[in-house]
Amino acid sequence: MIYIILSDRAYDNDVRPIVKSFYPDVSIEIVDKSALIAYQPSDPDGSIKDSSLTLITINIEFEKDRVNIKIKDSQGADYNSFVHTPDPVKERPAYKNAMKRLLYKMLSNLTEKELPWGILTGIRPTKLVYEMLEDGIDEEGIYRWMGQEYLCSEDRINTSILIARREMQLLKELDYRSGYSIYIGIPFCPSTCLYCSFPSFSIERYADLVDSYLDALEKEISYGASCLPNRKLSTVYLGGGTPTSLSAKQLDRLLGLIRESFDFTHVREFCVEAGRPDSITKEKLDLLKKWGVDRISINPQTMQQRTLDLIGRGHTISQIDQAFQMARDSGHENINMDIIIGLPGETPDDVIDTLDKIKLLNPDSLTVHTLAIKRAARLNTEIESYKGLRAEDVPKMLQITKDFMRDNNYLPYYLYRQKNMADNLENIGYAKHGKEGLYNILIMEEKQTILAFGAGAMSKFVFHNRKHIERVDNVKSPKDYISRIDEMIRRKKDFLSKNPDL
């Protein structure tokens, strides 16, 4: 256990991710000083009586012009340091970063470990770089800022610049400022994977709800089709969940509704997450083509059968191969595949084997996710059952994927990060030239208003003139979504009525 004492609890979300990055397998608790004394009675010399109860205590005092950090290890050794800071009210981001840099350097010295992204714990590092390039800052300035302000490694800064430039090139011909995209969430899956924390519900268990869910979705889509009359639709994305867990009849109904409700004249991409191979049939693939879907994703996550069984994917490797070939036979010419590195029990050799098998399929794009263990995922809530199945050398796995992409003509085109990622790494989307997913760039770099429909969907309204983003969310439960659909629509109506300049 690591106990953290903060003189101001407002900094909880700034401190916790950095500590967790250095100690990923250790529980962390934010406590008051009095509570810690009650938990951990100490000897007169200040050391902890029972060192098995704690690894470390971190005490951070926030003052107006400085931050003091005191760290005590389980043997009673003290490490103290401080940093002079800007004013926490007038320059709050700079104040927080000064504190985070000090904490990082102290923990780095203690653990003899460095993090590739330094103190940058946000999910969109390339967004920072993209905006700096837009502001005319040269690469030397970007390297200096990212290195000094965030302690990012040179390799990650270089990757961010490369991807940001690629994104700028891809969006150059898209009028994203005056357009918008839509996201439609289908929160049903054949089963819930061990690592998943997305709103997803068993299609078998919730089968009786699906038609009612589509009724509610139809109502929300019908409203959404007319709520931004002066904007042109750029991209359409169906995610979840697994949209292809719907029956062919239900999928046909939904795709038809989308095409009939929206003007597709300027749509550059219509993407559907086919996701689970065990949800794919030839009839569904033909329906996707019928309604103009021009990009799909078939996601194996791994090509190791023992891992598929462990994480609850519910399909075989042969089903992945069959689904992919079936998609090609149905005329799908832009197919993405997702893999996850860092899955329980896997080794770098497993990743090499997975990539060798995927190479035979030759997908048009390949997204590499680093496992992020979310709070709600079974891999976290049932952690005791999987303690002996830690992945081996995740950084090496990531390098293997980078080498594979370079050798097989896949270019990186978007990047994002998540909390609690293995070894403080990242997710990178790669694609062959011309096969990139535009929606992925738009949503990750927050470049365009995204109108989102369905349970768990989050609309993002981008105000370019004032560099500001507002979010309007939907409830996560399909039952709640169905019963409260009028409220979901009203939330958007109310927001748009208050923001006529959008």
C-alpha positions in Angstrom: 0.0 0.0 0.0 1.1 3.5 -0.7 -0.4 6.3 1.4 -0.6 9.8 0.1 -1.2 12.8 2.3 -2.2 16.0 0.5 -2.7 19.4 2.2 -5.1 20.1 -0.7 -7.2 17.3 -2.0 -7.9 19.2 -5.2 -4.7 17.8 -6.5 -5.6 14.2 -6.1 -6.0 13.6 -9.9 -2.7 15.2 -10.6 -0.7 13.2 -8.0 -2.3 9.7 -8.2 -1.6 8.9 -11.9 2.1 9.7 -11.5 2.5 7.6 -8.4 0.6 4.8 -10.1 2.8 5.0 -13.1 5.9 4.2 -11.0 4.1 1.6 -8.8 1.5 0.0 -11.1 1.0 -3.1 -9.0 0.6 -1.3 -5.7 -2.7 -0.1 -4.1 -2.8 3.7 -3.5 -4.9 5.5 -0.9 -5.3 9.2 -0.3 -5.6 9.8 3.4 -5.5 12.5 6.1 -2.4 12.7 8.3 -4.4 11.7 11.4 -5.9 8.7 9.6 -2.4 7.5 8.5 -1.2 7.6 12.1 -4.1 5.5 13.1 -3.4 3.0 10.3 0.4 2.8 10.8 1.7 3.2 14.4 5.4 3.8 14.2 8.4 3.3 16.4 10.0 6.3 18.2 12.5 6.7 15.3 9.6 7.2 12.9 9.9 3.9 11.0 6.8 1.7 10.4 6.4 -1.1 12.8 5.1 -3.6 10.3 6.8 -2.9 6.9 4.5 -5.4 5.2 1.6 -2.9 5.6 3.0 -0.2 3.5 5.7 0.5 0.9 5.9 4.2 1.1 4.2 7.4 2.3 4.1 10.6 0.3 3.3 13.9 2.0 2.7 16.9 -0.2 2.2 20.4 1.2 0.8 22.9 -1.2 1.8 26.6 -0.5 1.3 29.8 -2.5 4.8 30.0 -3.8 6.2 26.5 -3.2 5.4 22.8 -2.9 7.1 20.6 -0.3 7.3 16.9 -0.8 8.3 14.4 1.9 8.6 10.7 1.1 9.2 8.0 3.7 10.0 4.4 2.7 9.1 1.3 4.7 12.4 1.3 6.5 11.9 4.8 7.8 14.2 6.6 5.4 13.2 10.1 4.6 13.5 12.0 1.3 12.6 15.7 1.3 12.5 18.3 -1.4 10.7 21.4 -2.5 10.2 23.6 -5.5 9.4 27.3 -5.9 6.2 27.7 -7.9 4.2 30.3 -9.9 1.0 31.6 -8.3 -1.5 28.7 -8.0 -4.4 31.0 -8.8 -3.1 33.0 -11.7 -0.9 30.3 -13.2 -2.5 27.0 -12.0 -1.3 24.8 -14.9 2.3 25.9 -14.4 1.9 25.5 -10.6 0.6 21.9 -11.1 3.4 21.0 -13.5 6.1 22.3 -11.2 4.7 20.0 -8.5 4.4 17.1 -10.8 8.0 17.5 -12.1 9.3 17.5 -8.5 7.3 14.4 -7.6 8.4 12.6 -10.8 12.1 13.3 -10.2 11.9 12.1 -6.6 10.1 8.9 -7.5 12.4 8.3 -10.5 15.4 8.5 -8.2 13.8 6.1 -5.7 12.8 3.5 -8.3 15.6 4.1 -10.8 13.0 4.2 -13.4 12.0 6.8 -16.1 8.6 7.1 -17.8 8.6 7.6 -21.6 5.9 10.3 -21.3 7.3 12.0 -18.2 4.6 13.8 -16.2 2.2 13.8 -19.2 -0.7 11.8 -17.9 -3.4 13.2 -20.3 -4.7 11.0 -23.1 -3.9 13.3 -26.0 -0.2 14.2 -26.2 -0.4 14.7 -30.0 -3.1 17.3 -29.5 -0.5 19.5 -27.7 1.9 19.0 -30.5 -0.7 19.6 -33.2 -1.7 22.9 -31.6 1.9 24.0 -31.3 2.4 23.3 -35.0 -0.7 25.2 -35.8 0.7 28.1 -33.8 3.8 28.1 -35.9 6.2 26.7 -33.3 9.1 24.9 -34.9 10.3 21.4 -34.0 13.1 22.7 -31.9 10.7 24.7 -29.8 8.4 21.6 -29.5 11.3 19.4 -28.4 12.3 22.0 -25.8 8.8 22.6 -24.4 7.8 18.9 -24.2 11.1 18.0 -22.7 11.4 20.7 -20.1 7.7 21.2 -19.2 6.6 17.5 -19.3 9.9 15.6 -19.1 8.9 13.6 -22.2 11.5 11.4 -23.8 13.0 12.4 -27.1 11.6 9.3 -28.7 8.0 10.1 -27.7 8.4 13.8 -28.7 9.6 12.6 -32.1 6.6 10.2 -32.4 4.2 12.9 -31.5 5.6 15.4 -34.1 5.5 12.7 -36.8 1.9 11.8 -36.1 0.7 15.4 -35.6 2.1 16.3 -39.0 0.5 13.3 -40.6 -2.9 14.2 -39.0 -2.6 17.8 -40.3 -2.0 16.4 -43.8 -5.0 14.1 -43.6 -7.3 16.8 -42.3 -6.1 19.5 -44.8 -8.9 18.8 -47.3 -11.6 18.3 -44.7 -13.5 21.4 -43.5 -13.7 20.1 -40.0 -14.4 23.5 -38.4 -17.7 24.0 -40.1 -18.7 20.4 -40.3 -19.6 17.7 -37.7 -19.4 13.9 -37.3 -21.8 11.5 -35.6 -21.1 8.6 -33.2 -23.8 5.9 -32.6 -23.3 3.6 -29.7 -24.5 0.0 -29.7 -23.8 -1.2 -26.1 -24.3 -4.9 -26.8 -21.6 -7.6 -27.2 -21.6 -11.4 -27.5 -19.8 -11.4 -24.1 -17.8 -9.0 -21.9 -14.1 -9.3 -22.2 -11.9 -9.5 -19.1 -10.3 -6.1 -19.7 -13.3 -4.2 -20.9 -14.8 -1.2 -19.0 -16.9 0.2 -21.9 -20.7 0.2 -21.5 -21.4 -3.3 -22.9 -24.2 -5.7 -22.2 -24.6 -9.4 -23.2 -26.7 -9.5 -26.4 -28.1 -12.8 -25.2 -29.1 -11.6 -21.8 -30.5 -8.3 -23.1 -32.1 -9.6 -26.4 -35.6 -8.6 -25.3 -34.4 -5.0 -24.9 -32.7 -4.5 -28.3 -35.8 -3.5 -30.4 -36.9 -1.1 -27.7 -33.3 0.3 -27.6 -33.4 0.8 -31.4 -36.8 2.6 -31.0 -35.2 5.0 -28.6 -32.2 5.4 -30.8 -34.4 6.2 -33.8 -36.0 8.9 -31.8 -32.7 10.5 -30.8 -31.3 10.1 -34.4 -34.4 11.8 -35.8 -33.8 14.8 -33.6 -30.1 14.8 -34.3 -30.6 14.9 -38.0 -32.0 18.4 -37.8 -30.3 20.0 -34.9 -27.2 21.2 -36.8 -28.8 22.4 -40.0 -25.9 24.7 -41.1 -23.2 22.1 -40.8 -22.1 19.4 -43.3 -21.7 15.8 -42.0 -18.0 14.6 -42.3 -17.8 11.1 -40.8 -20.1 8.5 -39.3 -18.9 6.0 -36.8 -20.8 3.0 -35.2 -19.1 1.7 -32.1 -20.0 0.1 -28.8 -20.1 -2.6 -27.7 -20.3 -4.5 -31.0 -22.7 -3.1 -33.6 -22.7 -6.4 -35.5 -24.1 -8.2 -32.4 -27.4 -6.9 -33.7 -29.3 -9.3 -35.9 -29.2 -8.8 -39.6 -32.7 -7.4 -39.6 -31.9 -5.0 -36.7 -28.7 -3.9 -38.4 -30.5 -3.3 -41.7 -33.1 -1.2 -39.9 -30.4 0.9 -38.1 -28.2 1.5 -41.2 -31.2 2.3 -43.3 -32.3 4.9 -40.7 -28.9 6.5 -40.7 -28.8 6.8 -44.5 -32.3 8.1 -44.7 -31.9 10.6 -41.8 -28.6 12.3 -42.8 -27.3 14.0 -45.9 -24.2 11.9 -47.0 -23.2 14.3 -49.8 -20.0 15.4 -48.0 -19.4 12.2 -45.8 -15.8 11.1 -46.2 -16.0 8.0 -44.0 -18.7 5.6 -42.8 -17.2 3.2 -40.3 -18.7 0.3 -38.4 -17.0 -1.7 -35.6 -17.6 -5.2 -36.6 -15.3 -6.0 -33.7 -16.0 -9.5 -32.6 -15.5 -12.2 -35.3 -18.2 -14.3 -33.7 -20.7 -11.6 -34.4 -20.0 -11.5 -38.2 -22.0 -13.2 -40.9 -22.0 -12.9 -44.7 -25.5 -11.4 -44.6 -24.4 -8.6 -42.2 -21.3 -7.9 -44.3 -23.4 -7.6 -47.4 -25.8 -5.2 -45.5 -22.8 -3.0 -44.6 -21.9 -2.7 -48.2 -25.5 -2.2 -49.3 -25.7 0.9 -47.0 -22.4 2.3 -48.1 -20.2 1.5 -45.1 -16.6 1.9 -46.4 -14.5 1.1 -43.4 -14.9 -1.8 -40.8 -12.9 -3.1 -37.9 -12.5 -6.8 -37.2 -10.6 -7.1 -33.9 -8.8 -10.2 -32.8 -6.9 -8.5 -30.0 -4.5 -11.5 -30.0 -3.9 -14.5 -32.2 -3.1 -16.7 -29.2 -6.0 -19.1 -28.5 -5.1 -19.6 -24.8 -5.3 -15.8 -24.3 -8.6 -15.5 -26.2 -10.1 -18.1 -23.9 -8.7 -16.4 -20.8 -10.0 -13.0 -21.6 -13.4 -14.2 -22.5 -13.5 -13.4 -26.2 -15.6 -16.4 -27.1 -14.2 -17.0 -30.5 -11.4 -19.0 -32.2 -8.4 -17.9 -34.3 -10.0 -19.7 -37.3 -13.1 -17.6 -36.8 -11.0 -14.5 -37.1 -9.5 -15.8 -40.4 -12.9 -16.8 -41.7 -14.5 -13.4 -40.8 -11.7 -11.5 -42.4 -11.8 -13.5 -45.7 -15.6 -13.3 -45.7 -15.3 -9.5 -45.5 -12.9 -9.4 -48.4 -15.2 -11.6 -50.4 -18.1 -9.2 -49.7 -16.1 -6.3 -51.2 -14.8 -4.6 -48.1 -11.6 -2.8 -49.1 -10.7 -0.9 -45.9 -10.5 -3.3 -42.9 -8.9 -2.4 -39.7 -7.7 -4.9 -37.0 -7.0 -4.2 -33.3 -4.5 -6.0 -31.2 -3.7 -5.5 -27.5 -0.2 -5.8 -26.1 0.3 -6.6 -22.4 -2.5 -9.2 -22.1 -2.3 -11.5 -19.2 0.4 -14.2 -19.6 1.6 -13.1 -23.0 5.3 -12.7 -24.0 7.1 -10.8 -26.8 7.2 -14.1 -28.7 3.4 -14.3 -28.5 3.2 -10.8 -30.1 5.6 -11.8 -32.9 3.4 -14.8 -33.6 0.2 -12.7 -33.5 1.7 -10.3 -36.0 3.0 -13.1 -38.3 -0.6 -14.4 -38.5 -2.1 -11.0 -39.1 0.4 -10.4 -41.8 -1.1 -13.3 -43.8 -4.5 -11.5 -43.7 -2.9 -8.2 -44.7 -5.4 -5.7 -43.1 -5.5 -2.1 -44.4 -4.9 -0.7 -41.0 -3.8 -2.0 -37.6 -4.3 -0.4 -34.2 -2.0 -1.4 -31.4 -3.5 -0.9 -27.9 -1.4 -1.2 -24.7 -3.5 -2.9 -22.0 -5.0 -0.4 -19.6 -6.7 -2.0 -16.6 -9.7 0.1 -15.8 -11.3 0.2 -12.4 -14.6 -1.4 -13.6 -12.9 -4.2 -15.7 -13.0 -7.7 -14.3 -9.2 -7.9 -14.7 -9.2 -5.3 -11.9 -12.2 -6.3 -9.8 -11.0 -10.0 -9.8 -7.3 -9.1 -9.7 -6.5 -11.9 -7.2 -7.4 -14.5 -9.8 -4.9 -13.2 -12.4 -1.9 -12.1 -10.3 0.4 -14.8 -11.7 -0.4 -13.9 -15.3 1.5 -10.6 -15.7 2.6 -9.9 -19.3 6.4 -10.1 -19.9 8.3 -7.0 -21.1 5.5 -4.8 -22.5 7.9 -2.1 -23.8 9.6 -4.8 -25.9 6.2 -5.8 -27.3 5.5 -2.3 -28.3 8.9 -2.0 -30.1 8.1 -5.3 -31.9 4.9 -3.8 -33.2 6.7 -0.6 -34.3 9.3 -2.6 -36.2 6.5 -4.7 -37.9 4.6 -1.6 -39.0 7.8 0.0 -40.5 8.7 -3.2 -42.3 5.2 -3.7 -43.8 4.4 -0.2 -45.0 2.0 0.9 -42.2 2.3 4.5 -41.2 1.3 5.9 -37.7 -1.5 8.3 -38.0 -3.0 8.8 -34.6 -2.0 8.2 -31.0 -3.7 8.4 -27.6 -3.1 7.2 -24.1 -5.3 6.0 -21.2 -5.0 5.9 -17.4 -3.3 2.8 -15.9 -1.6 1.7 -19.1 1.0 -0.9 -18.9 4.5 0.6 -18.4 3.1 4.1 -19.1 3.0 3.5 -22.8 0.4 4.4 -25.5 -2.0 3.3 -28.3 -1.0 3.9 -31.9 -3.1 3.6 -35.0 -1.3 2.6 -38.2 -2.6 2.4 -41.7 -1.5 1.9 -45.3 -1.5 5.1 -47.3 -5.1 6.2 -47.9 -6.7 3.8 -45.4 -6.5 6.0 -42.3 -9.6 6.4 -40.1 -10.5 10.1 -40.2 -13.0 9.8 -37.3 -10.2 8.5 -35.1 -8.2 11.7 -35.7 -11.2 14.0 -35.2 -12.3 12.5 -31.9 -8.8 12.1 -30.4 -7.5 15.5 -31.3 -10.9 17.1 -30.6 -10.9 18.9 -33.9 -14.6 18.7 -34.7 -18.0 18.7 -33.0 -19.2 15.0 -32.5 -22.9 14.5 -32.1 -23.3 11.2 -30.2 -26.4 9.0 -29.9 -27.1 5.9 -27.8 -26.5 4.6 -24.3 -23.1 5.8 -22.9 -22.5 8.2 -25.8 -20.9 11.5 -25.1 -21.4 14.5 -27.5 -18.5 16.9 -27.8 -19.2 20.5 -29.0 -16.0 22.3 -30.2 -15.9 26.1 -30.1 -12.9 26.8 -32.3 -12.9 30.6 -31.8 -12.4 30.3 -28.1 -10.6 26.9 -28.0 -13.2 25.4 -25.8 -15.1 22.1 -25.6 -18.4 21.3 -24.0 -19.7 17.8 -23.4 -23.2 16.5 -23.2 -23.5 12.9 -22.0 -26.1 10.2 -22.2 -26.9 7.7 -19.5 -25.0 4.4 -19.7 -27.6 1.8 -19.0 -29.7 0.7 -22.0 -32.8 0.4 -19.7 -32.2 3.9 -18.5 -31.6 5.2 -22.0 -34.9 3.7 -23.2 -36.9 5.1 -20.3 -35.2 8.5 -20.4 -34.8 9.1 -24.1 -36.8 12.3 -24.0 -34.4 13.6 -21.4 -31.4 12.6 -23.5 -32.8 14.6 -26.4 -33.7 17.5 -24.1 -30.1 17.7 -22.9 -28.9 18.4 -26.4 -31.8 20.8 -27.2 -31.1 22.8 -24.0 -27.4 23.0 -24.7 -27.8 24.0 -28.3 -30.5 26.6 -27.4 -28.0 28.2 -25.1 -25.2 28.1 -27.7 -26.7 29.4 -30.9 -23.2 30.4 -32.1 -22.1 26.8 -32.3 
